[in-house]
């Protein structure tokens, strides 16, 4: 595997001055009818001096190879002159955004889900990016998709019954994103790619089960709400019986207490307003 070798070539300004001077000298040769010398100077100038001049912009690099051998990488921005016989390949060092497409996969419980991720990456080692893989941009796309699929397979979409402490894709976004970033860095290190950030951008149940899962979530919410209502109603009934007994307002036997508890629970736990019935007889009639 190739290791990056950073080189600092000489400045190109002196070489460019030499280029202009040789052009002037070639013109002088043609004026003095020294055509052979003028032609040689122009050939030397345009085939050996000018091709070696390179401009390297900020956050850009040039990977140099000479007759199939890796020479080095220029990462410093500026105007330089390198061996004119080298092949120069530009590699951007800027951060790139990969907006992954929505993938349909099965989660840990076998439920079909739709998931997508956004990955921020950049080239860290140019030699690996150019020589270790065929196309490093395509390599990032494919490996990112594979990592997202693997991540979706090892975590459930939501909590299953009795497994509230497990990490899920829905509620454990930060933990899942950190694991995705670590896995992507492991996969892409072969190509000299560094992942700066990875986040889940889309997460949903597949359309064929979305309706059923929505009903399940609604039922869970209704059960939780009912549980809270019943707990509150029991506390209120208990408080009412204690107050009645403490103040001696009325002395109820067990049967009347049961009837009172039943009526209060119906009133407090019912979905609709109840209609009061006034008892005009005795307590037992």
VEXTI-540159 format. One record per atom (N, C-alpha, C): residue in three letters; x negated, y, z negated. Coordinates in steps of 0.2 Angstrom, whole numbers, padded with zeros to 4 digits, always signed. Layout:
<sites>
ALAXYZ ...
</sites>
This chain:
<sites>
UNK-0004-0006+0000 UNK+0000+0000+0000 UNK-0004+0006+0000 UNK-0003+0011+0004 UNK-0007+0017+0005 UNK-0006+0022-0001 UNK-0012+0025-0003 UNK-0012+0030-0008 UNK-0013+0036-0005 UNK-0009+0041-0007 UNK-0010+0048-0005 UNK-0017+0051-0006 UNK-0020+0054-0001 UNK-0026+0058-0002 UNK-0025+0065+0001 UNK-0026+0069-0004 UNK-0024+0076-0002 UNK-0031+0080+0000 UNK-0031+0083+0006 UNK-0037+0086+0008 UNK-0036+0094+0009 UNK-0041+0098+0009 UNK-0041+0105+0009 UNK-0045+0107+0015 UNK-0042+0107+0021 UNK-0046+0109+0027 UNK-0048+0116+0027 UNK-0053+0118+0031 UNK-0055+0125+0032 UNK-0050+0130+0034 UNK-0051+0136+0033 UNK-0046+0141+0035 UNK-0046+0142+0043 UNK-0040+0143+0045 UNK-0040+0143+0053 UNK-0041+0150+0055 UNK-0042+0155+0051 UNK-0043+0162+0054 UNK-0050+0163+0057 UNK-0055+0160+0055 UNK-0061+0160+0058 UNK-0061+0156+0064 UNK-0058+0151+0064 UNK-0057+0147+0071 UNK-0053+0150+0076 UNK-0048+0154+0074 UNK-0044+0158+0079 UNK-0048+0163+0081 UNK-0053+0167+0077 UNK-0057+0172+0080 UNK-0062+0169+0085 UNK-0064+0163+0083 UNK-0069+0159+0088 UNK-0065+0158+0095 UNK-0059+0156+0094 UNK-0055+0155+0100 UNK-0054+0161+0104 UNK-0053+0167+0101 UNK-0052+0173+0105 UNK-0059+0175+0108 UNK-0064+0174+0104 UNK-0071+0176+0107 UNK-0073+0171+0113 UNK-0071+0165+0113 UNK-0073+0160+0118 UNK-0068+0162+0125 UNK-0062+0164+0123 UNK-0058+0167+0129 UNK-0062+0173+0132 UNK-0064+0177+0128 UNK-0067+0183+0131 UNK-0074+0181+0135 UNK-0077+0177+0132 UNK-0084+0174+0135 UNK-0082+0171+0142 UNK-0076+0167+0142 UNK-0075+0164+0148 UNK-0073+0169+0153 UNK-0069+0174+0152 UNK-0067+0179+0156 UNK-0073+0183+0159 UNK-0078+0184+0155 UNK-0084+0187+0157 UNK-0088+0182+0162 UNK-0088+0176+0161 UNK-0091+0171+0165 UNK-0088+0171+0172 UNK-0081+0172+0172 UNK-0078+0172+0179 UNK-0079+0179+0182 UNK-0080+0184+0178 UNK-0081+0190+0182 UNK-0088+0190+0185 UNK-0093+0187+0181 UNK-0100+0187+0184 UNK-0100+0181+0189 UNK-0095+0178+0191 UNK-0095+0172+0196 UNK-0098+0166+0193 UNK-0098+0165+0186 UNK-0101+0159+0183 UNK-0095+0154+0182 UNK-0092+0152+0187 UNK-0086+0148+0187 UNK-0086+0142+0183 UNK-0092+0138+0183 UNK-0093+0132+0180 UNK-0093+0133+0172 UNK-0097+0138+0170 UNK-0097+0139+0163 UNK-0091+0142+0161 UNK-0087+0146+0164 UNK-0081+0149+0162 UNK-0076+0143+0162 UNK-0076+0138+0166 UNK-0071+0132+0166 UNK-0073+0128+0160 UNK-0079+0127+0158 UNK-0081+0123+0153 UNK-0079+0126+0146 UNK-0080+0133+0146 UNK-0078+0136+0140 UNK-0070+0136+0139 UNK-0066+0137+0144 UNK-0059+0136+0143 UNK-0057+0129+0141 UNK-0060+0124+0144 UNK-0058+0117+0143 UNK-0060+0116+0135 UNK-0066+0118+0133 UNK-0067+0117+0126 UNK-0063+0121+0122 UNK-0061+0127+0124 UNK-0056+0131+0119 UNK-0049+0128+0119 UNK-0046+0126+0124 UNK-0039+0123+0124 UNK-0039+0116+0122 UNK-0044+0112+0123 UNK-0043+0105+0121 UNK-0047+0103+0115 UNK-0051+0107+0112 UNK-0055+0105+0106 UNK-0054+0111+0100 UNK-0053+0117+0102 UNK-0052+0122+0097 UNK-0045+0123+0095 UNK-0041+0125+0100 UNK-0034+0127+0099 UNK-0030+0121+0096 UNK-0030+0115+0098 UNK-0026+0109+0095 UNK-0027+0108+0088 UNK-0033+0110+0085 UNK-0034+0109+0078 UNK-0031+0114+0073 UNK-0028+0119+0076 UNK-0025+0125+0072 UNK-0018+0122+0070 UNK-0017+0123+0063 UNK-0010+0121+0060 UNK-0008+0126+0056 UNK-0001+0127+0055 UNK+0002+0131+0050 UNK+0006+0127+0046 UNK+0005+0127+0039 UNK+0008+0123+0034 UNK+0013+0128+0030 UNK+0019+0127+0031 UNK+0024+0131+0027 UNK+0024+0129+0020 UNK+0027+0133+0015 UNK+0028+0131+0008 UNK+0033+0125+0008 UNK+0031+0121+0003 UNK+0035+0114+0002 UNK+0035+0110+0009 UNK+0029+0110+0012 UNK+0029+0106+0018 UNK+0022+0103+0018 UNK+0021+0097+0021 UNK+0015+0094+0022 UNK+0013+0091+0029 UNK+0007+0090+0030 UNK+0005+0087+0036 UNK+0001+0081+0035 UNK+0003+0075+0038 UNK+0000+0069+0037 UNK-0005+0068+0043 UNK-0011+0067+0042 UNK-0016+0067+0047 UNK-0018+0059+0048 UNK-0018+0057+0054 UNK-0021+0051+0056 UNK-0026+0051+0062 UNK-0031+0048+0062 UNK-0036+0048+0067 UNK-0037+0041+0070 UNK-0035+0040+0076 UNK-0036+0034+0079 UNK-0033+0028+0075 UNK-0027+0029+0072 UNK-0024+0024+0068 UNK-0026+0023+0061 UNK-0031+0028+0059 UNK-0033+0028+0052 UNK-0030+0034+0048 UNK-0028+0033+0042 UNK-0025+0038+0038 UNK-0031+0042+0036 UNK-0031+0049+0037 UNK-0036+0053+0035 UNK-0035+0057+0029 UNK-0029+0059+0028 UNK-0027+0063+0022 UNK-0020+0067+0023 UNK-0018+0071+0018 UNK-0012+0075+0018 UNK-0014+0082+0016 UNK-0012+0087+0020 UNK-0012+0094+0019 UNK-0006+0096+0015 UNK-0006+0098+0009 UNK+0000+0100+0005 UNK-0001+0108+0004 UNK-0006+0111+0005 UNK-0007+0118+0003 UNK-0004+0122+0009 UNK+0000+0127+0007 UNK+0003+0131+0013 UNK-0002+0136+0015 UNK-0002+0137+0022 UNK-0007+0142+0025 UNK-0009+0140+0032 UNK-0014+0144+0034 UNK-0016+0143+0041 UNK-0023+0139+0041 UNK-0024+0133+0044 UNK-0030+0129+0044 UNK-0032+0127+0050 UNK-0038+0124+0050 UNK-0040+0120+0056 UNK-0043+0113+0054 UNK-0040+0108+0058 UNK-0042+0101+0056 UNK-0045+0098+0063 UNK-0047+0092+0062 UNK-0050+0089+0068 UNK-0044+0089+0074 UNK-0046+0091+0079 UNK-0041+0092+0085 UNK-0039+0085+0087 UNK-0042+0080+0086 UNK-0041+0073+0088 UNK-0036+0069+0084 UNK-0035+0072+0078 UNK-0030+0069+0073 UNK-0023+0070+0075 UNK-0019+0065+0074 UNK-0012+0065+0075 UNK-0008+0068+0068 UNK-0004+0073+0069 UNK-0001+0077+0064 UNK+0006+0076+0063 UNK+0008+0074+0057 UNK+0016+0072+0056 UNK+0018+0077+0050 UNK+0023+0080+0052 UNK+0026+0085+0047 UNK+0031+0081+0042 UNK+0030+0082+0035 UNK+0034+0079+0030 UNK+0036+0084+0026 UNK+0043+0085+0025 UNK+0045+0090+0020 UNK+0045+0088+0013 UNK+0043+0092+0009 UNK+0043+0091+0002 UNK+0048+0094-0002 UNK+0053+0097+0001 UNK+0059+0100-0002 UNK+0064+0095-0004 UNK+0068+0097-0009 UNK+0073+0092-0012 UNK+0079+0091-0007 UNK+0081+0085-0007 UNK+0087+0084-0002 UNK+0093+0081-0006 UNK+0098+0082-0003 UNK+0105+0080-0006 UNK+0107+0074-0002 UNK+0109+0069-0005 UNK+0112+0063-0002 UNK+0119+0062-0005 UNK+0124+0064-0001 UNK+0131+0063-0003 UNK+0133+0057+0000 UNK+0133+0052-0005 UNK+0135+0045-0003 UNK+0142+0044-0001 UNK+0143+0039+0004 UNK+0150+0038+0006 UNK+0154+0034+0001 UNK+0160+0034+0001 UNK+0164+0030-0004 UNK+0164+0023-0002 UNK+0162+0019-0007 UNK+0161+0012-0007 UNK+0166+0008-0010 UNK+0169+0003-0007 UNK+0174-0001-0011 UNK+0171-0008-0013 UNK+0170-0008-0020 UNK+0167-0014-0023 UNK+0171-0016-0029 UNK+0169-0022-0032 UNK+0172-0025-0038 UNK+0168-0023-0044 UNK+0172-0021-0049 UNK+0168-0019-0056 UNK+0167-0026-0059 UNK+0165-0025-0065 UNK+0163-0031-0069 UNK+0169-0036-0070 UNK+0175-0033-0071 UNK+0181-0037-0072 UNK+0184-0040-0066 UNK+0181-0038-0060 UNK+0184-0040-0054 UNK+0189-0036-0051 UNK+0190-0030-0054 UNK+0195-0025-0051 UNK+0192-0021-0045 UNK+0195-0021-0039 UNK+0193-0017-0034 UNK+0193-0009-0035 UNK+0187-0006-0034 UNK+0187+0001-0036 UNK+0183+0005-0030 UNK+0184+0011-0030 UNK+0181+0015-0025 UNK+0176+0020-0029 UNK+0170+0020-0027 UNK+0164+0024-0030 UNK+0160+0027-0025 UNK+0157+0033-0027 UNK+0152+0036-0023 UNK+0148+0040-0028 UNK+0142+0042-0025 UNK+0137+0045-0029 UNK+0133+0051-0025 UNK+0131+0056-0029 UNK+0127+0061-0026 UNK+0120+0060-0029 UNK+0115+0060-0024 UNK+0108+0059-0026 UNK+0104+0065-0024 UNK+0100+0068-0028 UNK+0095+0073-0026 UNK+0088+0070-0027 UNK+0084+0070-0021 UNK+0078+0067-0020 UNK+0073+0071-0016 UNK+0067+0069-0017 UNK+0061+0072-0013 UNK+0056+0068-0012 UNK+0052+0069-0007 UNK+0046+0065-0006 UNK+0040+0067-0011 UNK+0038+0062-0014 UNK+0032+0063-0019 UNK+0026+0061-0016 UNK+0025+0056-0013 UNK+0019+0053-0010 UNK+0020+0052-0003 UNK+0017+0057+0001 UNK+0018+0057+0009 UNK+0015+0050+0012 UNK+0010+0048+0010 UNK+0007+0042+0013 UNK+0012+0036+0013 UNK+0015+0035+0007 UNK+0019+0029+0006 UNK+0026+0030+0010 UNK+0028+0037+0010 UNK+0034+0038+0014 UNK+0033+0037+0022 UNK+0027+0038+0024 UNK+0026+0038+0031 UNK+0024+0031+0033 UNK+0020+0027+0029 UNK+0017+0021+0031 UNK+0020+0015+0028 UNK+0023+0016+0022 UNK+0025+0010+0019 UNK+0032+0008+0021 UNK+0036+0012+0024 UNK+0043+0010+0026 UNK+0044+0013+0033 UNK+0048+0010+0037 UNK+0049+0012+0044 UNK+0052+0019+0045 UNK+0057+0020+0041 UNK+0061+0027+0041 UNK+0063+0029+0034 UNK+0059+0033+0031 UNK+0061+0034+0023 UNK+0067+0037+0022 UNK+0070+0041+0027 UNK+0077+0044+0025 UNK+0082+0038+0026 UNK+0082+0034+0031 UNK+0086+0028+0031 UNK+0085+0024+0025 UNK+0079+0023+0023 UNK+0078+0019+0017 UNK+0081+0021+0011 UNK+0081+0028+0010 UNK+0085+0031+0004 UNK+0092+0030+0005 UNK+0095+0030+0010 UNK+0102+0029+0011 UNK+0104+0022+0009 UNK+0101+0017+0012 UNK+0102+0010+0011 UNK+0101+0008+0004 UNK+0095+0010+0001 UNK+0094+0008-0006 UNK+0099+0012-0011 UNK+0101+0018-0010 UNK+0105+0021-0014 UNK+0112+0018-0014 UNK+0114+0016-0008 UNK+0121+0012-0008 UNK+0120+0005-0012 UNK+0115+0002-0011 UNK+0114-0004-0015 UNK+0113-0003-0022 UNK+0110+0002-0024 UNK+0110+0003-0032 UNK+0117+0005-0034 UNK+0121+0009-0031 UNK+0128+0010-0033 UNK+0132+0004-0033 UNK+0131+0000-0028 UNK+0135-0006-0028 UNK+0133-0011-0035 UNK+0127-0011-0036 UNK+0124-0015-0042 UNK+0127-0012-0048 UNK+0127-0006-0049 UNK+0129-0002-0055 UNK+0137-0004-0056 UNK+0140-0003-0051 UNK+0148-0004-0051 UNK+0149-0012-0053 UNK+0145-0016-0051 UNK+0146-0023-0053 UNK+0145-0025-0060 UNK+0140-0021-0064 UNK+0138-0023-0070 UNK+0142-0019-0076 UNK+0147-0015-0074 UNK+0151-0011-0079 UNK+0158-0011-0077 UNK+0163-0012-0082 UNK+0170-0011-0080 UNK+0172-0004-0079 UNK+0177-0003-0075 UNK+0180+0003-0074 UNK+0182+0007-0080 UNK+0186+0003-0084 UNK+0189+0006-0090 UNK+0189+0000-0096 UNK+0190+0002-0102 UNK+0190-0002-0107 UNK+0195-0008-0107 UNK+0193-0014-0108 UNK+0197-0020-0108 UNK+0200-0020-0115 UNK+0205-0024-0116 UNK+0208-0025-0123 UNK+0203-0028-0128 UNK+0202-0025-0133 UNK+0197-0028-0138 UNK+0190-0026-0137 UNK+0188-0022-0131 UNK+0181-0021-0130 UNK+0180-0013-0129 UNK+0182-0010-0134 UNK+0182-0002-0134 UNK+0175+0000-0135 UNK+0170-0004-0137 UNK+0163-0001-0138 UNK+0159-0002-0132 UNK+0161-0005-0127 UNK+0157-0006-0121 UNK+0157+0000-0117 UNK+0151+0000-0113 UNK+0150+0006-0108 UNK+0155+0005-0102 UNK+0158+0010-0100 UNK+0162+0009-0094 UNK+0161+0015-0089 UNK+0162+0014-0083 UNK+0161+0019-0077 UNK+0165+0025-0079 UNK+0171+0024-0081 UNK+0175+0030-0082 UNK+0173+0035-0088 UNK+0172+0032-0094 UNK+0170+0036-0100 UNK+0163+0036-0101 UNK+0158+0032-0098 UNK+0151+0033-0100 UNK+0148+0036-0094 UNK+0150+0042-0092 UNK+0147+0045-0086 UNK+0140+0046-0087 UNK+0138+0049-0092 UNK+0131+0051-0093 UNK+0126+0045-0094 UNK+0128+0040-0097 UNK+0124+0034-0098 UNK+0124+0031-0091 UNK+0129+0030-0088 UNK+0129+0027-0081 UNK+0125+0031-0076 UNK+0125+0037-0076 UNK+0121+0041-0072 UNK+0114+0041-0073 UNK+0112+0040-0080 UNK+0105+0039-0082 UNK+0102+0032-0079 UNK+0106+0027-0080 UNK+0104+0021-0077 UNK+0104+0021-0070 UNK+0108+0024-0066 UNK+0108+0025-0059 UNK+0101+0028-0057 UNK+0099+0033-0060 UNK+0093+0037-0059 UNK+0087+0033-0060 UNK+0087+0029-0065 UNK+0081+0024-0067 UNK+0081+0019-0061 UNK+0086+0016-0059 UNK+0086+0011-0054 UNK+0084+0013-0048 UNK+0087+0019-0046 UNK+0085+0022-0039 UNK+0077+0024-0039 UNK+0074+0026-0045 UNK+0067+0028-0045 UNK+0063+0021-0044 UNK+0066+0016-0047 UNK+0062+0009-0046 UNK+0063+0007-0039 UNK+0068+0008-0036 UNK+0069+0005-0029 UNK+0065+0009-0024 UNK+0065+0016-0025 UNK+0062+0021-0020 UNK+0055+0022-0021 UNK+0052+0020-0026 UNK+0045+0021-0028 UNK+0041+0018-0022 UNK+0043+0013-0019 UNK+0039+0010-0014 UNK+0038+0014-0008 UNK+0043+0019-0007 UNK+0043+0024-0001 UNK+0040+0030-0004 UNK+0038+0031-0010 UNK+0035+0037-0012 UNK+0040+0043-0013 UNK+0046+0040-0015 UNK+0052+0045-0016 UNK+0053+0046-0023 UNK+0054+0052-0026 UNK+0056+0053-0032 UNK+0063+0056-0033 UNK+0067+0052-0037 UNK+0074+0054-0038 UNK+0075+0059-0044 UNK+0077+0065-0042 UNK+0077+0071-0047 UNK+0084+0070-0051 UNK+0089+0068-0048 UNK+0096+0068-0051 UNK+0100+0063-0048 UNK+0104+0059-0051 UNK+0109+0055-0048 UNK+0116+0055-0052 UNK+0121+0057-0049 UNK+0128+0057-0052 UNK+0133+0054-0049 UNK+0138+0051-0052 UNK+0144+0048-0049 UNK+0149+0054-0047 UNK+0150+0054-0040 UNK+0154+0060-0038 UNK+0161+0058-0037 UNK+0163+0051-0036 UNK+0170+0049-0035 UNK+0170+0042-0038 UNK+0176+0041-0042 UNK+0177+0035-0045 UNK+0185+0034-0046 UNK+0188+0029-0043 UNK+0195+0028-0043 UNK+0196+0020-0042 UNK+0202+0018-0044 UNK+0204+0011-0042 UNK+0206+0011-0035 UNK+0205+0005-0032 UNK+0207+0005-0025 UNK+0214+0005-0024 UNK+0217+0008-0018 UNK+0224+0009-0017 UNK+0228+0003-0019 UNK+0226-0003-0018 UNK+0231-0009-0019 UNK+0232-0010-0026 UNK+0228-0008-0031 UNK+0230-0009-0038 UNK+0230-0002-0042 UNK+0230+0003-0038 UNK+0230+0010-0042 UNK+0237+0011-0045 UNK+0242+0009-0042 UNK+0249+0009-0045 UNK+0250+0005-0051 UNK+0247-0001-0051 UNK+0248-0006-0057 UNK+0244-0003-0062 UNK+0238-0001-0061 UNK+0233+0002-0066 UNK+0236+0008-0069 UNK+0240+0012-0065 UNK+0243+0018-0068 UNK+0248+0017-0073 UNK+0252+0012-0071 UNK+0257+0009-0076 UNK+0254+0007-0082 UNK+0249+0003-0082 UNK+0245+0001-0087 UNK+0243+0006-0092 UNK+0240+0011-0089 UNK+0238+0017-0093 UNK+0243+0021-0096 UNK+0249+0021-0092 UNK+0255+0025-0095 UNK+0258+0021-0101 UNK+0258+0014-0100 UNK+0260+0010-0106 UNK+0256+0010-0112 UNK+0249+0011-0111 UNK+0245+0011-0116 UNK+0246+0018-0120 UNK+0247+0023-0116 UNK+0248+0030-0119 UNK+0255+0030-0123 UNK+0260+0027-0120 UNK+0266+0026-0124 UNK+0266+0022-0130 UNK+0262+0017-0130 UNK+0261+0013-0136 UNK+0257+0017-0142 UNK+0252+0020-0140 UNK+0248+0024-0144 UNK+0253+0030-0147 UNK+0257+0033-0143 UNK+0261+0038-0146 UNK+0266+0035-0151 UNK+0269+0030-0149 UNK+0274+0026-0153 UNK+0271+0024-0160 UNK+0265+0022-0160 UNK+0262+0020-0166 UNK+0261+0026-0170 UNK+0259+0032-0168 UNK+0258+0038-0172 UNK+0265+0040-0175 UNK+0270+0039-0170 UNK+0277+0041-0173 UNK+0279+0037-0178 UNK+0278+0030-0178 UNK+0281+0026-0183 UNK+0277+0027-0189 UNK+0270+0028-0189 UNK+0266+0029-0195 UNK+0269+0036-0198 UNK+0270+0041-0195 UNK+0273+0047-0198 UNK+0280+0046-0201 UNK+0284+0042-0197 UNK+0291+0041-0200 UNK+0291+0037-0206 UNK+0286+0032-0207 UNK+0286+0028-0213 UNK+0284+0032-0219 UNK+0279+0037-0217 UNK+0276+0041-0223 UNK+0282+0046-0225 UNK+0286+0048-0220 UNK+0291+0053-0222 UNK+0297+0049-0226 UNK+0298+0043-0224 UNK+0304+0039-0228 UNK+0301+0038-0235 UNK+0295+0036-0235 UNK+0292+0034-0242 UNK+0292+0041-0246 UNK+0290+0046-0243 UNK+0291+0053-0247 UNK+0298+0054-0249 UNK+0303+0053-0245 UNK+0310+0055-0247 UNK+0312+0051-0252 UNK+0310+0044-0252 UNK+0313+0040-0258 UNK+0309+0042-0264 UNK+0303+0043-0264 UNK+0299+0045-0270 UNK+0302+0052-0273 UNK+0304+0057-0269 UNK+0307+0063-0271 UNK+0314+0062-0274 UNK+0318+0058-0271 UNK+0325+0056-0274 UNK+0324+0053-0280 UNK+0320+0048-0281 UNK+0319+0045-0287 UNK+0316+0049-0293 UNK+0311+0053-0291 UNK+0308+0058-0296 UNK+0313+0063-0298 UNK+0317+0066-0294 UNK+0321+0071-0297 UNK+0328+0068-0299 UNK+0329+0062-0298 UNK+0335+0059-0301 UNK+0342+0061-0297 UNK+0341+0063-0291 UNK+0347+0066-0287 UNK+0352+0060-0286 UNK+0350+0054-0285 UNK+0355+0049-0284 UNK+0351+0042-0285 UNK+0355+0038-0288 UNK+0352+0031-0290 UNK+0354+0026-0285 UNK+0349+0024-0281 UNK+0351+0019-0275 UNK+0349+0012-0277 UNK+0353+0007-0276 UNK+0351+0000-0276 UNK+0347-0002-0270 UNK+0344-0008-0270 UNK+0340-0010-0265 UNK+0344-0010-0258 UNK+0350-0012-0258 UNK+0354-0012-0252 UNK+0355-0005-0249 UNK+0356+0000-0254 UNK+0357+0007-0251 UNK+0350+0010-0249 UNK+0345+0008-0252 UNK+0338+0010-0250 UNK+0337+0007-0243 UNK+0338+0001-0242 UNK+0337-0002-0235 UNK+0341+0001-0230 UNK+0347+0003-0232 UNK+0352+0007-0227 UNK+0349+0014-0225 UNK+0347+0017-0231 UNK+0344+0024-0230 UNK+0337+0023-0226 UNK+0333+0019-0227 UNK+0327+0018-0223 UNK+0328+0017-0216 UNK+0333+0012-0215 UNK+0335+0011-0208 UNK+0338+0017-0204 UNK+0342+0021-0207 UNK+0345+0027-0204 UNK+0339+0032-0203 UNK+0335+0033-0208 UNK+0329+0038-0207 UNK+0325+0036-0201 UNK+0323+0030-0201 UNK+0319+0027-0196 UNK+0322+0028-0189 UNK+0328+0027-0188 UNK+0332+0028-0182 UNK+0332+0035-0180 UNK+0333+0040-0185 UNK+0333+0047-0183 UNK+0326+0049-0181 UNK+0321+0047-0185 UNK+0314+0049-0184 UNK+0310+0046-0178 UNK+0312+0040-0176 UNK+0309+0036-0171 UNK+0313+0036-0165 UNK+0319+0039-0164 UNK+0323+0039-0158 UNK+0320+0043-0153 UNK+0322+0042-0147 UNK+0320+0046-0141 UNK+0325+0052-0140 UNK+0331+0051-0142 UNK+0336+0056-0142 UNK+0338+0058-0148 UNK+0342+0064-0148 UNK+0345+0067-0154 UNK+0351+0062-0156 UNK+0351+0061-0163 UNK+0356+0057-0165 UNK+0362+0061-0167 UNK+0368+0058-0167 UNK+0374+0061-0169 UNK+0376+0060-0176 UNK+0376+0065-0181 UNK+0377+0063-0188 UNK+0385+0061-0189 UNK+0385+0056-0193 UNK+0392+0054-0195 UNK+0393+0055-0203 UNK+0398+0059-0204 UNK+0400+0061-0211 UNK+0404+0056-0215 UNK+0401+0054-0220 UNK+0405+0049-0224 UNK+0409+0052-0229 UNK+0416+0052-0228 UNK+0421+0055-0233 UNK+0423+0051-0238 UNK+0421+0045-0239 UNK+0423+0040-0244 UNK+0417+0040-0249 UNK+0417+0034-0252 UNK+0412+0033-0258 UNK+0406+0031-0254 UNK+0401+0030-0259 UNK+0394+0028-0256 UNK+0394+0021-0253 UNK+0399+0017-0256 UNK+0399+0009-0254 UNK+0405+0008-0249 UNK+0409+0013-0247 UNK+0414+0012-0242 UNK+0414+0017-0237 
</sites>
